[in-house]
Amino acid sequence: MAFHNDWNINYIINIYSDSNQTALQALWKSMTNIDKIIILTGDFNIRDSDWDLNFRHYSSHTDDLITIADSLGLELSPLLNPSPTRFADNPCDTNSVIDLVFLPPNNTGFGQHTLHPEICKPSDHVPLIIEISIGKVNTDINIWSIKKDSKEEKEFISSLVQGVQSLNTSAIRSQANLKTSVQQLANVFENT
């Protein structure tokens, strides 16, 4: 999920990684294309002694996950009330901690996350809950508009059409050319 804050795009990523670590592989491939992630959370399907005190083994996927999180500027969020995040369906299996939350370090807008096993039914996973502070800030917004069917609207549309028609799109043969053309298009809209 992405949302805008002023001109910045922020991402909240909630994943499910299967036993083949498909989501982890997808994150690894796409992490250079994602700018600002404020929360990375979900079922990573990785049991490891680093976050599961009842599990005495180390997973080879842990290094990959920590490297990905670090490259995205995130750290594993400690639990305020450590306990399993998934309850086993089979009585021969043990409950586990496989649902994790990664947050930017030193971010005052986010508190530590908590588990609420009492509200997990009918799911076998415990909800992860995190508090996000929202400051009380008034933002003055000026809305500029043009009256429909007015002389100003006709002039605006005409100017916009002329600006778009004047763009040279025949040179778009690379990503750099495309970025330049997109910036020129943005300039046309801004100037109009």
FENWOUR-V839867 format. One record per pair of residues at least 4 apart in sequence whose C-alpha atoms are under 7 Angstrom apart, sorted by the first residue. I is the first residue (numbers start at 1). GAP is how many residues later the second one is. D is the distance in whole Angstrom. If there is no record, write none. Layout:
# FENWOUR-V839867
i: {I | I}
gap: {GAP | GAP}
d: {D | D}
This chain:
# FENWOUR-V839867
i: {1 | 1 | 1 | 2 | 2 | 2 | 2 | 3 | 3 | 3 | 4 | 4 | 4 | 5 | 9 | 10 | 10 | 10 | 11 | 11 | 11 | 12 | 12 | 12 | 12 | 13 | 13 | 13 | 14 | 14 | 14 | 15 | 15 | 15 | 15 | 16 | 16 | 16 | 16 | 17 | 17 | 17 | 17 | 17 | 17 | 17 | 18 | 18 | 19 | 21 | 22 | 23 | 24 | 24 | 25 | 26 | 27 | 28 | 30 | 31 | 37 | 38 | 38 | 39 | 39 | 40 | 40 | 40 | 41 | 41 | 41 | 42 | 42 | 42 | 43 | 43 | 43 | 44 | 44 | 44 | 45 | 46 | 46 | 46 | 47 | 47 | 47 | 47 | 48 | 48 | 48 | 48 | 48 | 49 | 49 | 49 | 49 | 49 | 51 | 52 | 52 | 61 | 62 | 63 | 64 | 65 | 66 | 67 | 68 | 69 | 69 | 69 | 70 | 70 | 73 | 74 | 74 | 74 | 74 | 75 | 75 | 75 | 75 | 76 | 76 | 76 | 77 | 77 | 77 | 77 | 78 | 79 | 79 | 79 | 80 | 80 | 80 | 81 | 81 | 84 | 84 | 84 | 85 | 85 | 85 | 85 | 85 | 85 | 86 | 86 | 86 | 86 | 86 | 86 | 86 | 87 | 87 | 87 | 87 | 88 | 88 | 88 | 109 | 109 | 110 | 110 | 110 | 111 | 111 | 111 | 112 | 113 | 113 | 113 | 114 | 114 | 114 | 115 | 115 | 115 | 115 | 116 | 116 | 116 | 117 | 120 | 120 | 120 | 120 | 146 | 146 | 147 | 148 | 149 | 150 | 151 | 152 | 153 | 154 | 155 | 156 | 156 | 157 | 158 | 159 | 159 | 160 | 160 | 160 | 160 | 161 | 162 | 163 | 163 | 164 | 164 | 169 | 171 | 172 | 172 | 173 | 174 | 175 | 176 | 177 | 178 | 179 | 180 | 181 | 182 | 183 | 184 | 185 | 186 | 187 | 188}
gap: {10 | 11 | 12 | 7 | 8 | 9 | 10 | 6 | 7 | 8 | 4 | 5 | 6 | 4 | 27 | 26 | 27 | 28 | 25 | 26 | 27 | 25 | 26 | 27 | 28 | 26 | 27 | 28 | 26 | 27 | 28 | 8 | 26 | 27 | 28 | 7 | 26 | 27 | 28 | 4 | 5 | 6 | 7 | 26 | 27 | 28 | 4 | 27 | 26 | 4 | 4 | 4 | 4 | 41 | 4 | 4 | 4 | 40 | 4 | 41 | 35 | 65 | 66 | 63 | 64 | 61 | 62 | 63 | 59 | 60 | 61 | 57 | 58 | 59 | 55 | 56 | 57 | 54 | 55 | 56 | 53 | 13 | 15 | 52 | 5 | 12 | 50 | 51 | 4 | 7 | 9 | 10 | 11 | 4 | 6 | 7 | 8 | 9 | 46 | 44 | 45 | 4 | 4 | 4 | 4 | 4 | 4 | 4 | 4 | 4 | 5 | 6 | 4 | 5 | 31 | 28 | 29 | 30 | 31 | 27 | 28 | 29 | 30 | 25 | 26 | 27 | 24 | 25 | 26 | 35 | 34 | 33 | 34 | 35 | 32 | 33 | 34 | 33 | 34 | 11 | 12 | 13 | 11 | 12 | 13 | 14 | 40 | 41 | 9 | 10 | 11 | 12 | 38 | 39 | 40 | 8 | 9 | 37 | 38 | 5 | 6 | 7 | 23 | 24 | 21 | 22 | 23 | 19 | 20 | 21 | 18 | 15 | 16 | 17 | 14 | 15 | 16 | 11 | 12 | 13 | 14 | 10 | 11 | 12 | 9 | 4 | 5 | 6 | 7 | 6 | 7 | 6 | 5 | 4 | 4 | 4 | 4 | 4 | 4 | 4 | 4 | 36 | 4 | 4 | 4 | 33 | 4 | 28 | 29 | 32 | 4 | 4 | 4 | 25 | 21 | 24 | 12 | 6 | 5 | 6 | 4 | 4 | 4 | 4 | 4 | 4 | 4 | 4 | 4 | 4 | 4 | 4 | 4 | 4 | 4 | 4}
d: {6 | 5 | 6 | 6 | 6 | 4 | 6 | 6 | 5 | 7 | 6 | 5 | 6 | 6 | 7 | 5 | 6 | 7 | 6 | 5 | 6 | 6 | 6 | 5 | 6 | 6 | 5 | 6 | 6 | 5 | 5 | 7 | 6 | 5 | 6 | 7 | 6 | 5 | 6 | 5 | 6 | 5 | 6 | 6 | 5 | 6 | 6 | 6 | 6 | 6 | 6 | 6 | 6 | 7 | 6 | 6 | 6 | 6 | 7 | 7 | 7 | 6 | 6 | 6 | 5 | 6 | 5 | 7 | 6 | 4 | 6 | 5 | 6 | 7 | 6 | 4 | 7 | 6 | 6 | 7 | 5 | 7 | 7 | 6 | 7 | 7 | 7 | 6 | 6 | 6 | 6 | 5 | 6 | 6 | 5 | 5 | 6 | 6 | 7 | 7 | 5 | 6 | 6 | 6 | 6 | 6 | 6 | 6 | 6 | 6 | 5 | 6 | 5 | 6 | 6 | 6 | 5 | 4 | 6 | 5 | 5 | 6 | 6 | 6 | 4 | 7 | 6 | 5 | 6 | 6 | 7 | 6 | 6 | 6 | 6 | 6 | 6 | 6 | 7 | 6 | 5 | 5 | 6 | 5 | 6 | 6 | 6 | 5 | 6 | 5 | 6 | 7 | 6 | 4 | 6 | 5 | 7 | 5 | 6 | 6 | 6 | 5 | 6 | 5 | 6 | 5 | 6 | 6 | 5 | 7 | 6 | 6 | 5 | 4 | 6 | 5 | 6 | 6 | 6 | 5 | 6 | 6 | 6 | 7 | 5 | 7 | 6 | 5 | 6 | 7 | 6 | 7 | 6 | 6 | 7 | 6 | 6 | 6 | 6 | 6 | 6 | 7 | 6 | 6 | 6 | 6 | 6 | 7 | 7 | 6 | 6 | 6 | 7 | 6 | 7 | 7 | 7 | 7 | 5 | 5 | 6 | 6 | 6 | 6 | 6 | 6 | 6 | 6 | 6 | 6 | 6 | 6 | 6 | 6 | 6 | 6}
